Amino acid sequence: MSGSCCQQVRKFDGMSPAFKRALCAVIAINGTMFVVEMAAGMAAGSQALKADALDFLGDTVTYALSLYVIGLSLQARSLAALAKGISLSVMGVWVLGSTLWQVFVLGTPRAEIMGVIGFLALAANLASVLLLIRFRNGDANVRSVWLCSRNDTIGNVAVMLAALGVWGSGTAWPDLIVAALMSSLFLTSAAQIIRQALAERREEAAIGEVVR
C-alpha cells in the first residue's frame, strides 16, 4: 500500500525568485514610509499616524527577517515567525498604552496632514498587497508577511477615516479610537502568527521523532 496518502501537502516556504523580488520591493516601500509617516505623525500630533509608522518599521524589520530565513529549516522559519508574532504583540500593547496616555494629555491632531499622509501610506500598502497577494498562503513565515501587509492596508483606511473624524468633530477622539482599533488588529494577527508557528514547530518535532 502506497504511503503517499499519508503525506501532508507541503506549504509554500518562500523558495521562489518571484517571492524574493516582491519581498525586497516591499521592504523598500515600508522603510521609506516609516520615515515619512513618523515625521508627519510628529508634525500633526497624531497617535494614529505614529502607530501606523511603527507598523511600517516593524514590517520592514520582519520582512527582512523573513527574507533571511527563506531556505532554512522549518524550525528556523517557524522560530522567525514566532519572533515576529511576539514583536507584533509588543507593538500592539505599546500603541494601546500610548493611546491611553494621549487621552489624559489630549491634543487635537492636524487632520489635513493625517489625510494626506494616510492617502500616501494607503497607496504604498496597496502596492505591497498587489505584490504579495499571490503568496498569501504558505508556512508561518510566508503567511506572516501577507498578514502584516493586509493589516497595513486596513490601518491606512482607518487613519483616513480618523482624519475625517478629527476634521468633522474638532476633537482627537476619532484619532484615539482608530489607534486603539489598530492595536487590537496587531494583537489579533500576532495571535494567528504565533499559533501557526507553534503548530509548525510541533509538526517538525513530531517528524524528527518518527525519523529517529
N, C-alpha and C positions, 0 to 999 in steps of 0.2 A: 504493500500500500504506500503510495507516494506521500512524503512528508510536506509537500508543497502547500497542502490545505491548511497546515498549522502555522505557516509563515505569516508574519504580520506585514501589512503594507508599509513600505519604507516611506517615511515622511521626508519631504524636501529639506535638505540640510544647508542650502545656500551655495552648493558647489556648481555654480553657473557663472560664466563670464558676464552674462547679461545682468544677473542679480548684483554682482560685484560692481559693475559700472553704475547701475542705478543707485546703489548704496553710496558710492563715492559722490555722486551728484547730490544726493540728499544730505550728506554730511556737510558739503559746502554750503548748501542753501540754509541749513539750520544754524551753522556757525555764524553766517552773515546776519541772519535775522535776530540772533541773540543780542548781538552788539547794537543793532538798530533799535530793537524793541525795548531793551533795558534803558537805553539813553532816553527814548521817548517816554517810557513809564516814569522815569525820574523827573523829566521836564513837566509832564502832565500831572504828576502826583497820583497816578493810577495804580491801585493794587492789582487790578485785573491784567494790565499790561505787564507789570513786573512779574506776575505769576506766569503769564504766557511766555515771557522772555526766559524765565528759568526753565520752563519746559523745553524751549529751544536748546538751551545749554545742556540739559540732561539728555536730550535726544542726540545732540552732537557727540557727546562722550559715549553714550551707549551704542550708537550706530558704529562708531569707530571700534568699540569692543566687539560688536557683532561681526564686523569685517575681519578682525584679527583672529577670531576663533573658528572661522569657516575652515573646514577640512580637518579640524582636530577631533578628538573622540567625542562621543555623545556625552560622556561625563563632563568634559571640559565645556562643551556648548551649553549643557544644562546648568552648569555652575555659573557661567556668564549670564545666562538668562535669570538665574536666581538673584545674582548681584544686581541686575537691572531692576528686578521686581522690588527688591529691598530699597534701592535708591529712589524709585518712584514713590514708594510708601513714605519715605522720609520727606520727599518734596511735597507730597500731599499734606502731611502734618505741618510742615513749615508754612505752606500757603494758608492753611486754616488758622494757624496761630497768628500769622501776620494780619490776617483779615480781622480776627477778633481784636487785636491790638489797635487796628485802624478805627474800629468802632468808637474807641474811647479817646482818640485824638482826631476826630473826624474832620476831614477837609474835602471840599468838593473838587474832584479832578477835572481837567480841561477836556471837555467832550470832543472838541474838534480834533485834538491830537489823537485821542483814543480812536476816533472813527477812521482817520487817515491811516494810522499805523495798523489798525485792525484789518483794514482792507488789504494793505500790503502783505501782512502776515498770512491772511487767508489765501491770497494768490500764490505765495510761496508754498504753503502747505498743500494746496490743491495740486500744484506741480509735483510735489513729493508723492502724494497719493496716486496720481496717474502713473508715476514711475514704478511704484511698488505694488499696485493693485493685483497684478498677475502673480505676485509672490506672497499673497496674503495667507496662504495655508502652508504650513510646514512645521518643523520642530519648534521648541520653545524659543530658541534663538531667533529664528526667522519670523515667527508669529509676533514676537515682542516688537520687532521693527514695524510691522503693519499696525499693531495696536497703538503705538506711540504716534505714528503719522495720522491715523484716524482721529485720535484724541486731539491732536493739534488743530485739525480742521474744525472739529466741533467747538473747540475752545475759541478759535478765532471768530466763528459766527457768534458765539456768546459774548465776546468782547465788543463786537459791533452793536449787538443788542444793548449791552451795558452802556455804551456811548450814547445811544439813542435815549435810553432811560435817564441818564445823567442830564442830557440836554433838555429833555422834556420836564423833568422834576426839579432840576436845580439842586439836587442833593447827591450825596455819594452812595446812597444805599443801593442803587442798581449795580454799581461797580463792585460793592462788597458782596452782594448776593451772588454775582457771577463768579467772583473769586472763590467763594465757598463751594459753589457747584463744581468748579474746575477741580478743587481739592478732592471732592468726593469721586470725581471721574478718575483722577490719578490713583486713588486708593483702590477703586474697583478693578482697574486694569492691572494694577500691581498684584492684586489677589489672583487674577486669572493667570498671569505670567508665573507667579510663584507656584501655583497648583500644578501647572503643566510641567514646569522644570523639575519639581519634586517627583512627579509621576515618571518622568523620563529617567531620573536618577535611580528610582526603584526598579524600573524596567531593565536598565543597564546592569544593575547589581544582580537581578534575577538571572539574566543571561549569563553573567560571569559565573554564578553558582552552578548553572547547568553545564557549562563548558568544563568546569573543574570536576 
